[in-house]
Every structure is written in C-alpha cells, then in structure tokens.
Amino acid sequence: MIRRPSSFVTLVVAIFLLSYLYYFSNQFGVSPYLPSPVTDADIRKSPPPPLGAQPDSNPKDRYITVTTTVSSVTTKTASSGSNPEPNIGSVAPLPADYSPSDDDDLDQDARWCETRYGPTYLQTIAKNARPFCKPESQSQFDCLHSNMYGENRKDSLCIVRNVVFEDLRFNIDCQMRDPHEPDLMGYPHPHNFQGYWYDTGPRTIMTQFTVIGSDAAESFEKHACSNPATPRDDGYKVLIKREGGTNYWHSLMEILAFYFTIDALQMSIDKKTGKPYMSPADTSKIQVIVLDKHDNKNYFELWNYFSPKPVLTFAEYVKDSSTKPCLSNVIIPLPGASNPLWQGDWDPRICDHSIIVSTIRRRILKHLKIPTARDLHAPINVTFIDRKGSRKLTNSKELSDALIAAYPDVKVNVVDMAKLTLREQISLAANTDVLVGVHGAGHTHAFFLPAQSSLVEILPADLGHRGFRNLAGLRGIRYFSDHAPMASSDRPETSRDWHAEDVTFDKDAFMKLMEAAIQSVAHRGFLDSDVS
Ligand SMILES: *[C@@H]1O[C@H](CO)[C@@H](O)[C@H](O)[C@H]1NC(C)=O
C-alpha cells in the first residue's frame, strides 16, 4: 500500500524528465545527459495518445502528449490496486489470550491493583459522570467520580459549561437537581464535596471562588453571556489550588491528578451532546489558573503538558487584558490527595505493574525532551541523594567515601537534588542504576529510573512509610531499605518528629544495603560481573 504512491511519483517524475530531455534534444540536437537522445520510437512505446493529441507538431504539443501518457499510466497503476499482492504484511489478530479481558482470572488482589493503577481507574471516573443542574439552568455542572475497589469514597472532578467570571468569582447559574434522584444517590453533592488537606480540592475551590445557584443569573444578564453573539472565551480554564508547590512528591501527585482529570474528560460522554466532554484537540485550549497564594512557579512546565498557554496565577488572570467574563468551560480537577498512587501508602502493596505509571512516565520524559536511550555497556551509576535541608544524613560523607572506595568500577554521584533543575534531576534519574537516599521527595524519581534499576531508601527509625516501595513495585524495579536512628539531639525525645530530624546511619549497615542493591544491577544490560 505504502509503496504504490511513491512508485507512482517516481514514474511521473521519470516521464516528466524524459519528456523534458526529449524537448531539449529536439531544440539543440543533442542531449547533454543521455548517451543517445530519446527518439520518437521510445515515446511510441507508451500507450497511444487519445484522439485529438498531435504528437509531432511543436515541442509544447509533445509535452502535452507525454502528460496524456502519464494519465493513462495512472489509470493502469490505480487499477492494479484492486489485485493486492497475496497477503504480504497483513495478519490476523493475536490469539485472544494475549489480551486478557477485564474479568479473566483477576483475583481480588489483581483487581484491587487494576482499579487503582490500571486503565480501570480512568474508565471508572469516565463512567461515573453525573449532571447536577436542572436542564433549564444556563450553566451545566457535571462531575465525574473516581471509585476504587472495596472503598466507599468517591473523589469528584467537575466540568462547568457557561460560566461568568465577575468580582473574582466564577458564577455558575445552576438550579440544583434533587440529590435524592436515583442517579445522584451516593454521589457527593456540589455543596458537600469531600474535603482534602492543605485546603485543596473541589470543595475549597467551590466555596472560595464560585457562586453557584440562581444568584449567578445576574452576572449572566450583566455581561449578556446568554446571548450567543457576545464574544466568549471558548478555552478550558482549569482551576487548581496547590498544596504548596515546593515538595516534589506532593506537586507530582497533584499534577498527575490533573492529567487523570483531562484523560477522563476525553473518555466520558457528555449526555447533553452525546460526545466526550473534551476532544483531543480541545486539550490544546487548556489554561491552568493557580488559585492559591503560594509564591512559587515550580513545576509549571508540567502543568503545561497539554497546552502551551501560560499557567497564570489568579492575580495574573484577573489583571490579564484578554480575560473575558463569558467562559465556555471551567474544569475543577481531582486534587493531589485523591491520587491512587498516594492512597494507602502506609501499607505494603503487591501490585507489580501499572499502565498509568508507565504512561505518565513516558509523557513527562517526552514533554521535557529527556532522552531515555542508555549505553548498556557503561558502568553502573549510583546516585546518592545528599539532602541538605531537613532529614540530613549526618555522616553522609563517611558513607559516600566508603562506597566510592569499595566500588572502584561503579560511578558514584553524590548530589543535592535541590540544586538541580527539574529537567536535570529527571535526566539524572533516567541514567541511574541505583538511587539511594534518606526517605524523602527525591525518591519520587522512582518514576523515572530506567528498567532494571534499584531504589534504596534509608528510613528514619521506626518509619513504616511504604509509598516509595509501592511505587518501585509499580515500576517493576527493585527496592531495598533499612532503618537509621535519629541523630543525637538536645531536644526531648517526645518532641522529636521524623520529618524534621537528621539521621545517622551505621557504615557497615549502609555497605550491606548497598551491596544488595549494586549486586541487583550487576547484570544490567550487557554487564556481566560475577557476584563473588
Ligand atoms: C551514567 O551517567 C553518565 C552521566 O553521568 C552517562 O553518560 C552514562 O550513560 C550513564 N550510564 C548509564 C548506563 O546510564
């Protein structure tokens, strides 16, 4: 199929060239390019020209003759398309068990993993769309809901159509449906959404930044937003309230929740239109508006994944001269705390893969243009995260020196991640075989470690957090950990909290931990190191 058009083009070009040379040789008697000039006999080998063509008048007519020939060749080529070559390149589908269906022997654990980390997570959200306004309302307020296996909780994301921005509020003219209507039973009501920590999520956004109900009608009148002739912003404004924007793990969780929101909106059918709430093309019209007052623009490049439209702070949005009162679409995304990757991170999980995690990983690496090709002959790279703020390893120099001395063939990179840009950090992670450090946001890089790598976590005394271990499981990479006691301090024991305390790790314990991790990558790619 693919070869045919190009061979046709070659033919056209060849015949055109021949006709030009023919014309040239007739003009000057010789062809500068061909050993023997093209003769009339050569041309006559082509199918005869149709009636009316004058082969032997002037060169211009000859040109026309050849063109006619080309069109008859075209017909011939096209008709040969109805006799396809016998089955080259076409195959019947894979045997069915290569793509197991949802229900194929998934045990309870596998199903649990699938509803959190598989496409089912997004499909469930997409299936659970509920309209909250009566049809006579000027706005449409629909929410989609996540629901994970074995849990009652439902997290909401909402899309609002026809909104008026006035007086620092998004006005939603919605006459609420009775929450006791059967299809709304068991779903959080817009006046009573779930609350989340750090004052995030739809509930906070609704109370602080919207007016919903018949009070909103006035603003529609004032700006004539019901009149189709009034200019409106037909983009998609995404209202987010961050937990802080500084912690890498927290930030990534909320950015991922935003990605899940947009993914689900492209999958869920809006009953009003019969089409998905958003098309892939609509995603380029997304503009993120940051409603919180945290004074940083960290990670904005990841908020820009879907569209290059600048991420605006609320103050910038209010001041922006292109801000219009009549808005076609406003999205209130899932908050970071609803992220299935975050839920239940104190329990060990047995989930060992995740399409969601591998997709997100690929997306971010591609978006930041980080190459993932590795030199699999190259020596082992160990990245030792040396935290300089809270939760320092007091004897990190002793430990890294011992590691460098014990493994001369291993490249040990001691880094303070806080000094690197996000892109630098992620590219470093993408080239790391063993990532080690005291429990902290740096372990979020387990997302970006390459295949066959290992994650090592030094947990502060007694800390039983399993989030990074579970993430390593979902990536299919190996995980090793040990506990280190808090460093000595003058403060009373009762007032000490692992979040803030430094730790000191025994050198022998560290070397044992690292030996396990380094041995685990000794056969990465083409490496062939003997264990003994
Ligand atoms: C180890 O890191 C260096 C950069 O510091 C990189 O050039 C090399 O390719 C890395 N090795 C692997 C196997 O990723």
The ligand as an SDF file (V2000), in Angstrom:
LIG
                    3D

 14 14  0  0  0  0  0  0  0  0999 V2000
   25.9030    7.1180   33.7600 C   0  0  0  0  0  0  0  0  0  0  0  0
   25.9120    8.5330   33.8240 O   0  0  0  0  0  0  0  0  0  0  0  0
   26.6130    9.1810   32.7880 C   0  0  0  0  0  0  0  0  0  0  0  0
   26.4920   10.6620   33.0340 C   0  0  0  0  0  0  0  0  0  0  0  0
   26.9390   10.9840   34.2780 O   0  0  0  0  0  0  0  0  0  0  0  0
   26.0480    8.8060   31.4390 C   0  0  0  0  0  0  0  0  0  0  0  0
   26.8240    9.3780   30.4180 O   0  0  0  0  0  0  0  0  0  0  0  0
   26.0270    7.3040   31.3000 C   0  0  0  0  0  0  0  0  0  0  0  0
   25.3950    6.9670   30.0910 O   0  0  0  0  0  0  0  0  0  0  0  0
   25.2690    6.7120   32.4590 C   0  0  0  0  0  0  0  0  0  0  0  0
   25.2200    5.2620   32.3220 N   0  0  0  0  0  0  0  0  0  0  0  0
   24.0910    4.6210   32.1220 C   0  0  0  0  0  0  0  0  0  0  0  0
   24.2270    3.1390   31.9390 C   0  0  0  0  0  0  0  0  0  0  0  0
   23.0220    5.1460   32.0720 O   0  0  0  0  0  0  0  0  0  0  0  0
  1  2  1  0
  1 10  1  0
  2  3  1  0
  3  4  1  0
  3  6  1  0
  4  5  1  0
  6  7  1  0
  6  8  1  0
  8  9  1  0
  8 10  1  0
 10 11  1  0
 11 12  1  0
 12 13  1  0
 12 14  2  0
M  END
$$$$
